Amino acid sequence: MTDTIATTGVPAPREAPDRSRTVSDETLASISTPDRVESRLGTLEFDDGAPSEATAAKLYDNLDFLHGVEAFIGAFPGASLEAMRQGFLSIGVEDNSVLLFSELMDSASLFLTANCDTVYFISFVDLTQGPMVIDVPPLGAPSGILGCIDDMWFRWVTDFGLPGPDRAEGGRYLLAGPGYDGPLPDSGFHVSHVRTTRAVVLGRAFMVDNDSRIPVEAIRNGFRISPYAPGVQGTAVATFLAGRAPLGAVPPAPDARFVEGSGMSFNTVPPNDFTYWESVDRVVQQEPASAGEPELMGLLAAVGIVKGQPFQPDARMRKVLEEAVVVGNATARTISFAPRPEEGFAYYPDSQWLNMLFRGGYEFLDPPPQITAEGAVRSPSDGARKLNARIAFFYPYTGITPAMCMRLTGIGSQYVMAMRGGDGEFLDGSRNYRLTLPPDIPESRFWSVMLYDRQTRSMLQTDQRRPDVGSQSGTVETNADGSTDVYIGPTPPEGKGNNWLQTVPGKGFFTILRLYSPLQPFFDKTWRPSEIEPYDAGAR
């Protein structure tokens, strides 16, 4: 504010600036761009801060490439679900139908790290015509259902079954799609709002005495997907009288369409060539503009994928995107299979066993809460999305839910993965290994060890149709001290066939140890598996 002389209102004279005080040369140098800059892109040329045409072209190519790599990594969850849906359609599993593996999944299908321990039932639910109802049957111990519902960008919506609000007692789940503002029931349904026009329903049911018939019968008889009928069960007459809902007629019982998946061969893994961008474009076009995260939508728009616009890159941009897929895929694969120690994925100190979910939880933001006598205690937050943990999860794995990384005993499932042996080398199908599980394996349902192809991230294809050793089989042999040895290699050690997993010489693999309904020694790490150690199969 200008100073004034109070008696006259005339502005006071300003003090002349001190011309001797100037910005230092160091400051000017720190904010200026030289006419010639050496960089990882080569020499960049400027004329007093303005780029030459060649430099501008080089930098825009690089910027488009950087956006492409980030877009590949960021969009992978959506591309993964789109690939799964296209795989379903290829074998005749339409939306609102259910792919059921009544005799378990096996290595015939390419499915990111699926298991062959539980009965899978999976569906893509179409919400474009209005809310849909999912009827989940009751299925109690010794069986049970672990289920989750995710949207088409692989964001968690809700759980059902044991970790869900029905808590294995069965229930009705109502999914309302984006923009729905019509009537909803007063009660009787577990209501969720989904940001995308479809949702994926991922269910796993436990066998009973290594037999799938009990859960399969419960699913076939009780699992249903049907349109929501406003104004019937769940809506009070008073709600109708208040003008908030119609009075509807009770619809006929919904039909169920199950497609058997056991033994079928089909692909659900996203591509890593130019068609990757076309699959991402399909996701963007079929969903509302508001369905995606704005930062990701900005990256995709920067490479030409925009809601409501055709994806038609010119020759230059197509070349950039082809290179971005190569580097993006290589980067995602490296973060997944060769994480740096500072990523914090190691589950045990100085160990090859990994779990990236404990770094940032199911949202890749904060670690899962600690469980205390007073209840769940939230972990401190640094406010940062754990981007490397997110791609390290979604590149090899599918399905996201809090139940996959909660520290709660007796419910859910927990996993540790190993890409390398105890010698620090990547697991090699030409070599023999031994994994020792100490006594009292911390699970209250079952445990299993499975092998996966490092390229496809799907079950390793060998003469063993199900590359799995676990407690459900009833044939695994334990040692005199109660520990269990699992042998991994091209041929079984003599007399160890029940505890052996077959590998393929020349083929890389990785392994997952699963604990269903884990117990406290897993979480406090007082129980710890051995490393997967190279083993001389000829030694006695």
C-alpha positions as CSV (number, residue, x, y, z in Angstrom):
1,M,0.0,0.0,0.0
2,T,1.3,3.5,-0.9
3,D,2.4,5.6,2.1
4,T,0.8,9.1,2.1
5,I,1.3,12.3,4.0
6,A,-1.6,12.5,6.5
7,T,-2.1,16.3,6.2
8,T,-2.2,16.6,2.4
9,G,-2.9,13.1,1.0
10,V,0.1,13.5,-1.3
11,P,2.1,10.3,-1.8
12,A,5.4,10.2,0.0
13,P,8.4,10.0,-2.4
14,R,9.7,6.4,-3.0
15,E,13.1,5.4,-1.9
16,A,15.3,4.8,-5.0
17,P,16.3,1.2,-5.5
18,D,19.8,0.1,-4.6
19,R,21.3,-0.6,-8.1
20,S,24.3,-2.2,-6.4
21,R,22.1,-5.2,-5.4
22,T,21.7,-7.7,-8.3
23,V,20.8,-11.4,-8.6
24,S,24.0,-13.4,-8.3
25,D,25.6,-15.2,-11.2
26,E,25.0,-18.5,-9.5
27,T,21.3,-17.8,-9.2
28,L,21.1,-16.8,-12.9
29,A,22.9,-19.9,-13.9
30,S,20.6,-22.1,-11.8
31,I,17.5,-20.8,-13.6
32,S,18.9,-20.5,-17.1
33,T,19.2,-23.0,-19.9
34,P,22.6,-23.0,-21.8
35,D,22.5,-22.9,-25.6
36,R,24.0,-26.4,-25.7
37,V,22.9,-29.1,-23.2
38,E,24.3,-32.6,-23.0
39,S,21.7,-35.2,-21.9
40,R,20.8,-38.9,-22.1
41,L,19.0,-37.9,-25.3
42,G,22.1,-36.5,-26.8
43,T,22.9,-32.8,-27.4
44,L,20.0,-30.4,-27.0
45,E,20.3,-27.0,-28.6
46,F,18.7,-23.7,-27.6
47,D,18.9,-20.0,-28.7
48,D,18.8,-18.0,-25.5
49,G,16.3,-20.5,-24.1
50,A,14.3,-21.3,-27.2
51,P,14.7,-24.8,-28.6
52,S,15.8,-25.5,-32.1
53,E,13.3,-27.4,-34.3
54,A,15.4,-30.6,-34.1
55,T,15.6,-30.3,-30.3
56,A,11.9,-29.7,-30.0
57,A,11.1,-32.7,-32.1
58,K,13.5,-34.9,-30.1
59,L,12.0,-33.8,-26.8
60,Y,8.4,-34.3,-27.9
61,D,9.3,-37.8,-29.1
62,N,10.8,-38.5,-25.7
63,L,7.8,-36.9,-23.9
64,D,5.4,-39.1,-25.9
65,F,7.5,-42.1,-25.1
66,L,7.6,-41.3,-21.4
67,H,3.8,-40.9,-21.3
68,G,3.5,-44.2,-23.2
69,V,5.6,-46.1,-20.7
70,E,3.7,-44.6,-17.8
71,A,0.4,-45.3,-19.5
72,F,1.3,-48.9,-20.2
73,I,2.1,-49.4,-16.5
74,G,-0.8,-47.4,-15.2
75,A,-3.4,-48.9,-17.4
76,F,-2.3,-52.5,-16.9
77,P,-5.1,-53.4,-14.4
78,G,-7.7,-52.4,-16.9
79,A,-6.0,-54.2,-19.7
80,S,-5.7,-57.3,-17.6
81,L,-9.5,-57.4,-16.9
82,E,-10.3,-56.6,-20.6
83,A,-8.1,-59.6,-21.6
84,M,-9.9,-61.8,-19.1
85,R,-13.3,-60.7,-20.4
86,Q,-12.2,-61.3,-24.1
87,G,-10.9,-64.7,-23.1
88,F,-14.3,-65.5,-21.6
89,L,-16.1,-64.3,-24.7
90,S,-13.9,-66.5,-26.8
91,I,-15.2,-69.6,-25.2
92,G,-18.8,-68.5,-25.1
93,V,-19.0,-67.0,-21.6
94,E,-21.2,-64.0,-22.1
95,D,-21.7,-61.2,-19.5
96,N,-23.9,-62.3,-16.6
97,S,-22.9,-66.0,-17.3
98,V,-20.7,-67.8,-14.8
99,L,-17.5,-69.7,-15.7
100,L,-17.4,-72.5,-13.2
101,F,-14.4,-74.8,-12.7
102,S,-16.2,-77.7,-11.1
103,E,-13.2,-80.0,-11.4
104,L,-10.7,-77.2,-10.6
105,M,-8.6,-75.1,-12.9
106,D,-5.5,-76.6,-14.4
107,S,-2.6,-75.5,-16.6
108,A,-4.5,-75.7,-19.8
109,S,-5.7,-72.2,-19.4
110,L,-3.5,-69.1,-19.4
111,F,-4.7,-67.3,-16.3
112,L,-2.5,-65.0,-14.2
113,T,-1.4,-67.1,-11.2
114,A,-4.7,-68.9,-10.7
115,N,-4.8,-71.8,-8.2
116,C,-5.9,-75.4,-8.6
117,D,-6.8,-75.7,-4.9
118,T,-10.3,-74.1,-4.9
119,V,-13.4,-74.1,-7.0
120,Y,-13.4,-71.0,-9.1
121,F,-16.6,-69.3,-10.3
122,I,-16.2,-66.0,-12.2
123,S,-18.5,-63.7,-14.0
124,F,-18.5,-60.3,-15.7
125,V,-21.7,-58.5,-14.7
126,D,-23.2,-56.0,-17.1
127,L,-24.7,-52.9,-15.3
128,T,-25.5,-50.9,-18.4
129,Q,-29.2,-51.7,-18.2
130,G,-29.6,-51.0,-14.5
131,P,-28.6,-52.6,-11.2
132,M,-28.0,-56.3,-11.0
133,V,-28.5,-58.7,-8.1
134,I,-26.0,-61.4,-7.2
135,D,-27.4,-64.2,-4.9
136,V,-24.7,-65.9,-3.0
137,P,-25.6,-69.2,-1.4
138,P,-24.7,-70.1,2.2
139,L,-21.7,-72.3,2.4
140,G,-20.3,-73.0,5.9
141,A,-17.4,-75.0,7.3
142,P,-15.6,-77.1,6.4
143,S,-16.3,-75.5,3.0
144,G,-16.8,-71.8,2.5
145,I,-16.5,-69.1,-0.2
146,L,-13.9,-66.4,-0.5
147,G,-15.3,-63.9,-3.0
148,C,-14.6,-60.3,-4.1
149,I,-16.1,-57.9,-6.6
150,D,-13.8,-55.5,-8.5
151,D,-14.6,-52.9,-11.1
152,M,-13.1,-52.9,-14.6
153,W,-10.1,-50.9,-13.5
154,F,-9.5,-53.6,-10.9
155,R,-10.5,-51.4,-8.0
156,W,-12.1,-53.3,-5.1
157,V,-15.9,-52.9,-4.7
158,T,-16.9,-55.4,-2.0
159,D,-16.3,-59.0,-0.7
160,F,-18.8,-61.8,-0.3
161,G,-18.7,-65.1,1.5
162,L,-16.4,-65.6,4.4
163,P,-14.9,-62.0,4.4
164,G,-18.0,-60.3,3.1
165,P,-21.0,-58.9,5.0
166,D,-22.9,-62.2,4.7
167,R,-20.0,-63.9,6.6
168,A,-20.7,-67.3,4.8
169,E,-24.4,-67.2,5.6
170,G,-25.4,-66.3,2.1
171,G,-26.9,-63.0,1.0
172,R,-28.1,-60.8,-1.8
173,Y,-25.7,-58.3,-3.3
174,L,-26.9,-55.4,-5.4
175,L,-24.6,-53.6,-7.8
176,A,-25.6,-50.2,-9.1
177,G,-23.6,-48.9,-12.1
178,P,-22.3,-45.3,-12.7
179,G,-24.9,-42.6,-12.8
180,Y,-27.8,-44.8,-11.5
181,D,-30.1,-42.6,-9.4
182,G,-33.2,-44.8,-9.3
183,P,-34.9,-46.5,-6.4
184,L,-32.9,-48.9,-4.2
185,P,-34.2,-51.3,-1.6
186,D,-34.7,-50.3,2.0
187,S,-33.0,-53.4,3.3
188,G,-32.2,-57.0,2.6
189,F,-29.4,-56.3,0.1
190,H,-25.8,-55.5,0.4
191,V,-25.7,-52.5,-1.9
192,S,-22.5,-51.3,-3.7
193,H,-22.1,-48.6,-6.3
194,V,-19.7,-49.4,-9.1
195,R,-17.8,-46.7,-11.1
196,T,-17.7,-48.8,-14.2
197,T,-20.4,-50.3,-16.5
198,R,-19.3,-53.8,-15.7
199,A,-17.9,-55.6,-12.6
200,V,-16.0,-58.8,-12.3
201,V,-17.2,-61.3,-9.7
202,L,-14.4,-63.6,-8.5
203,G,-15.4,-66.5,-6.3
204,R,-13.4,-69.3,-4.8
205,A,-15.0,-72.1,-2.8
206,F,-13.2,-74.6,-0.6
207,M,-13.4,-78.3,-1.3
208,V,-14.4,-80.8,1.4
209,D,-12.0,-83.7,2.0
210,N,-10.3,-82.9,-1.4
211,D,-13.7,-83.3,-3.1
212,S,-15.3,-80.4,-5.0
213,R,-18.8,-81.8,-5.2
214,I,-20.3,-80.1,-2.1
215,P,-19.2,-76.5,-3.1
216,V,-20.1,-77.1,-6.8
217,E,-23.6,-78.2,-5.8
218,A,-24.1,-75.2,-3.6
219,I,-22.9,-72.8,-6.4
220,R,-25.0,-74.4,-9.1
221,N,-28.1,-74.4,-6.9
222,G,-27.8,-71.0,-5.2
223,F,-25.5,-68.6,-7.1
224,R,-27.6,-66.4,-9.4
225,I,-27.2,-63.1,-11.3
226,S,-30.3,-61.2,-12.3
227,P,-31.6,-57.7,-12.9
228,Y,-32.9,-55.8,-9.9
229,A,-36.6,-55.4,-9.8
230,P,-37.5,-52.2,-7.8
231,G,-40.4,-52.2,-5.4
232,V,-40.4,-55.9,-4.4
233,Q,-38.6,-57.7,-1.6
234,G,-36.5,-55.2,0.4
235,T,-38.8,-52.2,-0.3
236,A,-41.4,-51.2,2.3
237,V,-44.9,-50.2,1.3
238,A,-44.2,-46.9,3.2
239,T,-41.4,-46.2,0.7
240,F,-43.9,-46.6,-2.1
241,L,-46.4,-44.3,-0.4
242,A,-43.7,-41.7,0.1
243,G,-43.1,-41.8,-3.6
244,R,-39.5,-43.1,-3.4
245,A,-40.1,-46.4,-5.2
246,P,-42.7,-48.2,-7.2
247,L,-44.6,-51.3,-6.1
248,G,-43.3,-54.1,-8.3
249,A,-44.3,-57.6,-9.0
250,V,-42.1,-60.4,-7.8
251,P,-40.1,-61.5,-10.9
252,P,-39.7,-65.2,-11.8
253,A,-36.7,-67.0,-10.3
254,P,-33.7,-66.1,-12.4
255,D,-32.2,-68.7,-14.7
256,A,-28.5,-69.5,-14.2
257,R,-26.1,-70.1,-17.1
258,F,-22.9,-71.9,-16.1
259,V,-20.2,-72.7,-18.5
260,E,-17.8,-75.4,-17.4
261,G,-14.2,-74.3,-17.5
262,S,-12.2,-77.3,-16.2
263,G,-9.8,-78.6,-18.9
264,M,-10.6,-75.7,-21.3
265,S,-7.7,-74.0,-23.0
266,F,-8.0,-70.2,-23.5
267,N,-6.1,-67.0,-22.9
268,T,-6.8,-64.3,-20.4
269,V,-3.4,-62.6,-20.3
270,P,-3.0,-59.1,-21.8
271,P,-0.7,-58.7,-24.9
272,N,2.6,-56.8,-24.9
273,D,2.5,-55.6,-28.5
274,F,0.6,-52.7,-30.2
275,T,-2.7,-54.5,-29.6
276,Y,-2.3,-53.6,-25.9
277,W,-3.2,-50.1,-26.7
278,E,-6.3,-51.2,-28.6
279,S,-7.5,-53.2,-25.6
280,V,-7.0,-50.2,-23.3
281,D,-8.9,-48.1,-25.8
282,R,-11.8,-50.5,-25.6
283,V,-11.9,-50.1,-21.8
284,V,-11.8,-46.3,-22.1
285,Q,-14.6,-46.2,-24.8
286,Q,-17.0,-48.6,-23.0
287,E,-16.7,-46.8,-19.6
288,P,-17.9,-43.3,-18.6
289,A,-15.2,-40.6,-18.7
290,S,-15.5,-40.3,-15.0
291,A,-14.8,-44.0,-14.4
292,G,-11.0,-43.7,-14.6
293,E,-8.6,-41.9,-12.4
294,P,-7.9,-38.4,-13.9
295,E,-4.1,-38.8,-13.9
296,L,-4.3,-42.0,-15.8
297,M,-6.9,-40.7,-18.2
298,G,-4.5,-37.8,-18.8
299,L,-1.6,-40.1,-19.6
300,L,-3.8,-42.1,-22.0
301,A,-5.1,-38.9,-23.6
302,A,-1.5,-37.8,-24.1
303,V,-0.9,-40.9,-26.3
304,G,-4.2,-40.6,-28.2
305,I,-6.7,-42.7,-26.2
306,V,-9.6,-40.4,-25.4
307,K,-13.2,-41.2,-24.5
308,G,-15.4,-40.6,-27.5
309,Q,-12.6,-40.2,-30.0
310,P,-11.1,-42.7,-32.4
311,F,-7.7,-44.1,-31.6
312,Q,-5.8,-43.4,-34.8
313,P,-2.1,-42.7,-34.1
314,D,0.0,-41.6,-37.1
315,A,3.1,-43.4,-38.2
316,R,5.3,-41.5,-35.8
317,M,3.1,-42.0,-32.8
318,R,2.5,-45.6,-33.6
319,K,6.3,-46.2,-33.6
320,V,6.6,-44.4,-30.2
321,L,3.8,-46.5,-28.8
322,E,5.3,-49.7,-30.0
323,E,8.6,-48.8,-28.3
324,A,6.7,-47.8,-25.2
325,V,5.0,-51.2,-25.0
326,V,8.4,-52.9,-25.2
327,V,9.9,-50.7,-22.4
328,G,6.8,-50.7,-20.3
329,N,6.4,-54.4,-20.4
330,A,10.1,-54.9,-19.7
331,T,9.9,-52.5,-16.7
332,A,6.7,-54.1,-15.3
333,R,8.4,-57.5,-15.6
334,T,11.5,-56.3,-13.9
335,I,9.7,-54.7,-11.0
336,S,7.7,-58.0,-10.6
337,F,10.5,-60.5,-10.9
338,A,13.6,-58.5,-9.8
339,P,12.5,-55.9,-7.3
340,R,15.2,-53.8,-5.7
341,P,15.6,-54.2,-2.0
342,E,14.4,-50.7,-1.4
343,E,11.0,-51.6,-2.8
344,G,10.3,-53.2,0.5
345,F,8.7,-56.3,-0.9
346,A,10.7,-58.9,1.1
347,Y,8.4,-60.6,3.6
348,Y,11.3,-61.8,5.8
349,P,14.7,-60.2,6.4
350,D,17.4,-61.4,3.9
351,S,14.9,-63.6,2.1
352,Q,13.7,-64.2,-1.5
353,W,10.1,-64.6,-0.3
354,L,8.1,-61.6,-1.3
355,N,4.7,-60.0,-0.8
356,M,4.2,-56.5,-2.3
357,L,0.7,-56.0,-0.7
358,F,2.1,-55.5,2.8
359,R,3.9,-52.4,1.4
360,G,0.7,-50.4,0.7
361,G,-2.3,-52.6,1.2
362,Y,-5.0,-53.4,-1.4
363,E,-5.1,-49.7,-2.5
364,F,-1.3,-49.5,-2.6
365,L,-1.4,-46.5,-0.2
366,D,-1.0,-47.7,3.4
367,P,0.1,-51.0,4.9
368,P,-2.8,-53.1,6.2
369,P,-3.8,-52.3,9.8
370,Q,-2.3,-54.1,12.8
371,I,-4.7,-56.3,14.7
372,T,-4.6,-55.8,18.4
373,A,-6.7,-56.7,21.5
374,E,-8.4,-53.4,21.1
375,G,-9.2,-54.0,17.4
376,A,-7.7,-52.9,14.1
377,V,-5.1,-50.1,14.3
378,R,-4.5,-48.2,11.1
379,S,-0.9,-48.0,9.9
380,P,0.7,-44.6,9.6
381,S,0.2,-43.0,6.1
382,D,2.8,-41.1,4.0
383,G,0.1,-40.2,1.5
384,A,2.0,-41.7,-1.4
385,R,0.6,-44.3,-3.8
386,K,3.1,-47.3,-4.0
387,L,3.2,-47.3,-7.8
388,N,5.9,-50.0,-8.1
389,A,4.0,-52.3,-5.7
390,R,0.8,-51.8,-7.8
391,I,2.4,-52.9,-11.1
392,A,4.4,-55.7,-9.3
393,F,1.0,-57.0,-8.2
394,F,-1.1,-56.6,-11.2
395,Y,1.4,-57.8,-13.8
396,P,1.5,-61.4,-12.5
397,Y,-1.6,-61.5,-10.3
398,T,-5.4,-60.9,-10.5
399,G,-8.2,-59.9,-8.1
400,I,-7.8,-57.3,-5.4
401,T,-9.4,-57.3,-2.0
402,P,-8.4,-56.4,1.6
403,A,-8.8,-60.1,2.4
404,M,-5.6,-60.8,0.5
405,C,-3.4,-58.8,2.8
406,M,-5.2,-58.4,6.1
407,R,-3.4,-59.5,9.3
408,L,-6.5,-61.2,10.6
409,T,-6.2,-64.9,11.6
410,G,-8.5,-67.7,10.6
411,I,-10.0,-65.9,7.5
412,G,-8.9,-65.0,4.0
413,S,-5.7,-66.2,2.3
414,Q,-2.1,-65.1,2.4
415,Y,0.7,-65.6,0.0
416,V,4.4,-65.3,-0.3
417,M,6.1,-65.6,-3.7
418,A,9.7,-66.6,-4.7
419,M,11.3,-65.7,-8.0
420,R,14.8,-66.8,-6.9
421,G,16.4,-69.6,-5.0
422,G,18.3,-69.3,-1.8
423,D,21.5,-68.8,-3.9
424,G,20.1,-65.6,-5.4
425,E,19.7,-67.1,-8.9
426,F,16.4,-67.1,-10.7
427,L,14.6,-70.4,-10.4
428,D,15.6,-72.6,-13.3
429,G,13.6,-75.6,-14.6
430,S,16.9,-77.5,-15.3
431,R,17.9,-77.6,-11.6
432,N,16.6,-79.4,-8.6
433,Y,15.5,-77.6,-5.4
434,R,14.1,-78.4,-2.0
435,L,11.8,-76.2,0.1
436,T,11.3,-77.1,3.8
437,L,8.2,-76.0,5.6
438,P,8.8,-76.2,9.4
439,P,6.3,-78.0,11.6
440,D,3.0,-76.4,12.5
441,I,2.4,-74.7,9.2
442,P,0.2,-71.7,10.2
443,E,-3.1,-72.3,8.4
444,S,-6.5,-73.5,9.7
445,R,-7.7,-74.8,6.3
446,F,-4.9,-75.9,4.0
447,W,-1.6,-74.9,2.5
448,S,-0.2,-75.3,-1.0
449,V,2.9,-74.7,-3.1
450,M,2.4,-74.1,-6.8
451,L,4.7,-73.4,-9.8
452,Y,4.1,-70.8,-12.5
453,D,5.6,-70.1,-15.9
454,R,7.8,-67.0,-15.7
455,Q,6.7,-65.9,-19.2
456,T,2.9,-66.4,-19.1
457,R,2.6,-66.0,-15.3
458,S,0.2,-68.9,-15.5
459,M,0.4,-72.4,-14.1
460,L,3.5,-74.2,-15.3
461,Q,2.6,-76.7,-18.0
462,T,4.2,-80.1,-17.4
463,D,3.1,-83.7,-17.2
464,Q,1.5,-82.7,-13.9
465,R,-1.7,-81.1,-15.0
466,R,-2.0,-79.3,-11.7
467,P,1.4,-78.1,-10.6
468,D,0.6,-78.2,-6.9
469,V,1.7,-79.9,-3.7
470,G,-0.4,-79.2,-0.7
471,S,-2.2,-80.5,2.4
472,Q,-5.5,-81.0,0.7
473,S,-4.3,-84.0,-1.2
474,G,-3.8,-86.1,1.9
475,T,-0.7,-87.8,0.3
476,V,2.0,-85.3,1.2
477,E,4.6,-87.0,3.5
478,T,6.0,-85.2,6.5
479,N,9.4,-85.7,8.2
480,A,9.9,-87.2,11.6
481,D,10.2,-83.8,13.2
482,G,6.9,-82.6,11.7
483,S,8.5,-80.5,8.9
484,T,7.6,-81.0,5.2
485,D,10.0,-81.1,2.3
486,V,8.8,-80.1,-1.2
487,Y,11.0,-81.1,-4.0
488,I,11.1,-79.2,-7.2
489,G,12.9,-80.3,-10.4
490,P,12.7,-82.1,-13.7
491,T,12.5,-85.6,-12.1
492,P,11.4,-86.7,-8.6
493,P,14.0,-87.8,-6.1
494,E,13.7,-91.5,-5.3
495,G,10.7,-92.2,-3.0
496,K,9.6,-88.5,-3.0
497,G,7.0,-88.4,-5.7
498,N,4.2,-87.3,-3.4
499,N,6.1,-84.2,-2.5
500,W,7.5,-83.4,-5.9
501,L,6.7,-80.6,-8.4
502,Q,7.9,-81.1,-11.9
503,T,9.7,-78.4,-13.9
504,V,10.8,-78.1,-17.5
505,P,14.5,-77.9,-18.4
506,G,15.3,-74.5,-19.9
507,K,12.0,-73.0,-18.6
508,G,12.1,-70.4,-15.9
509,F,9.4,-70.5,-13.2
510,F,8.4,-69.0,-9.9
511,T,6.5,-70.3,-6.9
512,I,3.7,-69.2,-4.6
513,L,3.2,-70.6,-1.1
514,R,-0.5,-70.2,-0.1
515,L,-1.9,-70.3,3.4
516,Y,-5.7,-70.4,3.6
517,S,-7.1,-69.0,6.9
518,P,-3.6,-68.2,8.1
519,L,-2.6,-68.2,11.8
520,Q,-0.7,-65.7,13.9
521,P,2.8,-67.3,13.4
522,F,2.6,-66.2,9.8
523,F,2.0,-62.6,10.6
524,D,4.4,-62.3,13.5
525,K,6.9,-64.3,11.4
526,T,7.8,-66.7,14.1
527,W,7.1,-69.4,11.5
528,R,9.2,-69.0,8.3
529,P,9.7,-71.4,5.4
530,S,13.2,-72.2,4.2
531,E,14.5,-70.6,1.1
532,I,14.1,-72.7,-2.1
533,E,17.6,-74.2,-2.0
534,P,19.4,-75.9,-4.8
535,Y,19.4,-79.6,-4.2
536,D,21.6,-82.5,-5.3
537,A,19.0,-85.1,-6.3
538,G,21.7,-87.8,-6.5
539,A,23.0,-87.3,-3.0
540,R,22.0,-89.8,-0.3
